[in-house]
């Protein structure tokens, strides 16, 4: 078994996620970072997962779903990526820049992990 870590940082998308009144009425910015471990047994794209697929799946989940909790959003992204062949571990970090600004802090993020 040959395992490799693929990292993709800064996947920006807009979605309607949040528990506070009005958060689901307007799109908000979200940024996701991925760490995906794959088992690759040959030098072929079919043995791994394409970076473009990772970005596309992440954006699709952010843009086409709606959750109260960022925790649930992060888990949904992790679950969607984990379904791909050869993926053996996923760590997803989701940032909500608007929440950090509202709190006057540098960053607010949630992580979800599947193995």
KOLTI-384509 format. One record per residue (C-alpha): residue in three letters; y, x, z; chain. Coordinates in nm, 2 decimals, padded with zeros to 4 digits. Example, Ala and Ser with C-alpha at 12.3 -4.5 7.8 and 13.67 -1.06 7.14 Angstrom:
# KOLTI-384509
+------+--------+--------+--------+------+
| sefi |     py |     px |     pz | timi |
+------+--------+--------+--------+------+
|  ALA | -00.45 |  01.23 |  00.78 |    A |
|  SER | -00.11 |  01.37 |  00.71 |    A |
+------+--------+--------+--------+------+
# end
This chain:
# KOLTI-384509
+------+--------+--------+--------+------+
| sefi |     py |     px |     pz | timi |
+------+--------+--------+--------+------+
|  UNK |  00.00 |  00.00 |  00.00 |    A |
|  UNK |  00.34 |  00.13 | -00.10 |    A |
|  UNK |  00.62 | -00.05 |  00.08 |    A |
|  UNK |  00.99 | -00.02 | -00.01 |    A |
|  UNK |  01.30 | -00.16 |  00.14 |    A |
|  UNK |  01.55 | -00.32 | -00.09 |    A |
|  UNK |  01.90 | -00.38 |  00.05 |    A |
|  UNK |  02.16 | -00.60 | -00.12 |    A |
|  UNK |  02.49 | -00.63 |  00.07 |    A |
|  UNK |  02.79 | -00.85 |  00.02 |    A |
|  UNK |  02.65 | -01.15 | -00.16 |    A |
|  UNK |  02.95 | -01.39 | -00.16 |    A |
|  UNK |  02.93 | -01.76 | -00.21 |    A |
|  UNK |  03.09 | -02.08 | -00.10 |    A |
|  UNK |  02.91 | -02.36 |  00.08 |    A |
|  UNK |  02.95 | -02.65 |  00.31 |    A |
|  UNK |  02.80 | -02.55 |  00.64 |    A |
|  UNK |  02.93 | -02.61 |  00.99 |    A |
|  UNK |  02.92 | -02.83 |  01.29 |    A |
|  UNK |  03.29 | -02.88 |  01.35 |    A |
|  UNK |  03.46 | -03.19 |  01.21 |    A |
|  UNK |  03.57 | -03.13 |  00.85 |    A |
|  UNK |  03.36 | -02.81 |  00.79 |    A |
|  UNK |  03.14 | -02.99 |  00.54 |    A |
|  UNK |  03.43 | -03.15 |  00.35 |    A |
|  UNK |  03.57 | -02.83 |  00.20 |    A |
|  UNK |  03.39 | -02.52 |  00.07 |    A |
|  UNK |  03.40 | -02.22 |  00.30 |    A |
|  UNK |  03.33 | -01.85 |  00.23 |    A |
|  UNK |  02.99 | -01.71 |  00.33 |    A |
|  UNK |  02.87 | -01.35 |  00.28 |    A |
|  UNK |  02.50 | -01.26 |  00.30 |    A |
|  UNK |  02.33 | -00.92 |  00.33 |    A |
|  UNK |  01.96 | -00.88 |  00.26 |    A |
|  UNK |  01.69 | -00.63 |  00.36 |    A |
|  UNK |  01.37 | -00.71 |  00.18 |    A |
|  UNK |  01.05 | -00.52 |  00.22 |    A |
|  UNK |  00.81 | -00.53 | -00.08 |    A |
|  UNK |  00.46 | -00.40 | -00.15 |    A |
|  UNK |  00.48 | -00.23 | -00.48 |    A |
|  UNK |  00.16 | -00.10 | -00.64 |    A |
|  UNK |  00.28 |  00.00 | -00.99 |    A |
|  UNK |  00.58 |  00.11 | -01.18 |    A |
|  UNK |  00.66 | -00.23 | -01.32 |    A |
|  UNK |  00.93 | -00.49 | -01.25 |    A |
|  UNK |  00.65 | -00.75 | -01.20 |    A |
|  UNK |  00.54 | -00.55 | -00.89 |    A |
|  UNK |  00.87 | -00.60 | -00.70 |    A |
|  UNK |  01.15 | -00.85 | -00.69 |    A |
|  UNK |  01.45 | -00.82 | -00.92 |    A |
|  UNK |  01.79 | -00.76 | -00.75 |    A |
|  UNK |  01.94 | -01.04 | -00.96 |    A |
|  UNK |  01.68 | -01.28 | -00.83 |    A |
|  UNK |  01.77 | -01.20 | -00.47 |    A |
|  UNK |  02.14 | -01.26 | -00.54 |    A |
|  UNK |  02.07 | -01.58 | -00.73 |    A |
|  UNK |  01.84 | -01.73 | -00.47 |    A |
|  UNK |  02.08 | -01.64 | -00.19 |    A |
|  UNK |  02.38 | -01.80 | -00.37 |    A |
|  UNK |  02.18 | -02.11 | -00.46 |    A |
|  UNK |  02.08 | -02.17 | -00.10 |    A |
|  UNK |  02.44 | -02.12 |  00.02 |    A |
|  UNK |  02.59 | -02.34 | -00.25 |    A |
|  UNK |  02.33 | -02.62 | -00.29 |    A |
|  UNK |  02.24 | -02.69 |  00.07 |    A |
|  UNK |  02.43 | -02.81 |  00.38 |    A |
|  UNK |  02.34 | -02.72 |  00.74 |    A |
|  UNK |  02.52 | -02.76 |  01.07 |    A |
|  UNK |  02.41 | -02.42 |  01.19 |    A |
|  UNK |  02.46 | -02.08 |  01.02 |    A |
|  UNK |  02.13 | -02.00 |  01.19 |    A |
|  UNK |  01.95 | -02.26 |  00.98 |    A |
|  UNK |  02.13 | -02.14 |  00.66 |    A |
|  UNK |  02.01 | -01.78 |  00.73 |    A |
|  UNK |  01.66 | -01.90 |  00.79 |    A |
|  UNK |  01.66 | -02.11 |  00.46 |    A |
|  UNK |  01.76 | -01.80 |  00.26 |    A |
|  UNK |  01.49 | -01.59 |  00.43 |    A |
|  UNK |  01.23 | -01.85 |  00.37 |    A |
|  UNK |  01.33 | -01.89 |  00.00 |    A |
|  UNK |  01.30 | -01.51 | -00.06 |    A |
|  UNK |  00.98 | -01.47 |  00.15 |    A |
|  UNK |  00.80 | -01.71 | -00.10 |    A |
|  UNK |  00.82 | -01.44 | -00.37 |    A |
|  UNK |  00.51 | -01.24 | -00.45 |    A |
|  UNK |  00.49 | -00.89 | -00.29 |    A |
|  UNK |  00.77 | -00.97 | -00.03 |    A |
|  UNK |  00.63 | -00.89 |  00.31 |    A |
|  UNK |  00.94 | -00.88 |  00.53 |    A |
|  UNK |  01.29 | -01.03 |  00.50 |    A |
|  UNK |  01.60 | -00.98 |  00.72 |    A |
|  UNK |  01.90 | -01.20 |  00.62 |    A |
|  UNK |  02.24 | -01.15 |  00.77 |    A |
|  UNK |  02.49 | -01.43 |  00.70 |    A |
|  UNK |  02.86 | -01.39 |  00.78 |    A |
|  UNK |  03.12 | -01.67 |  00.81 |    A |
|  UNK |  03.46 | -01.49 |  00.77 |    A |
|  UNK |  03.65 | -01.81 |  00.85 |    A |
|  UNK |  03.48 | -01.84 |  01.19 |    A |
|  UNK |  03.58 | -01.48 |  01.27 |    A |
|  UNK |  03.94 | -01.53 |  01.17 |    A |
|  UNK |  03.96 | -01.85 |  01.38 |    A |
|  UNK |  03.83 | -01.66 |  01.68 |    A |
|  UNK |  04.05 | -01.36 |  01.62 |    A |
|  UNK |  03.75 | -01.12 |  01.60 |    A |
|  UNK |  03.63 | -00.88 |  01.34 |    A |
|  UNK |  03.31 | -01.05 |  01.24 |    A |
|  UNK |  03.07 | -01.33 |  01.32 |    A |
|  UNK |  02.72 | -01.32 |  01.18 |    A |
|  UNK |  02.37 | -01.46 |  01.23 |    A |
|  UNK |  02.04 | -01.29 |  01.14 |    A |
|  UNK |  01.71 | -01.45 |  01.04 |    A |
|  UNK |  01.39 | -01.25 |  01.00 |    A |
|  UNK |  01.05 | -01.34 |  00.85 |    A |
|  UNK |  00.74 | -01.12 |  00.83 |    A |
+------+--------+--------+--------+------+
# end
